[in-house]
Amino acid sequence: MALSPSQRRYLRSLAHDLKPVILLGAKGATDAVVKELDLALSHHELVKVKLSGGDKDERQVQIDFLANGTQAESVQQIGHIVVLFRRNEDEPKLALPR
């Protein structure tokens, strides 16, 4: 599912006040983190994740691993924080603009 620019803008505005739900530690993105993120996305649809340290390329690898592991869409990344979105098909909580 590809998000349109207006949908990304809307989701960014919703994510502004959110606190990170998932905090990555020294081990980085693991399968256990993907399971927890999957549960959080099923419940919230829009989740902020604080990435572990490392350079930009290492953080991008973590984002790709998390997004691919949960079939989520990356909405935005600022520094060590990334916002991920995945629509809950059974019970949608957020109404996206067209």
Buried (B, 14 or more C-beta within 10 A) or exposed (E): EEBEEEBBEBBBEBBEEEEBBBEBEEEBBEEEBBEEBBBBBBEBBBBBBBBBEBEEEEBBBBBEBBBEBBEBBBBBBEEBBBBBBBBEEEEEEBEBEE
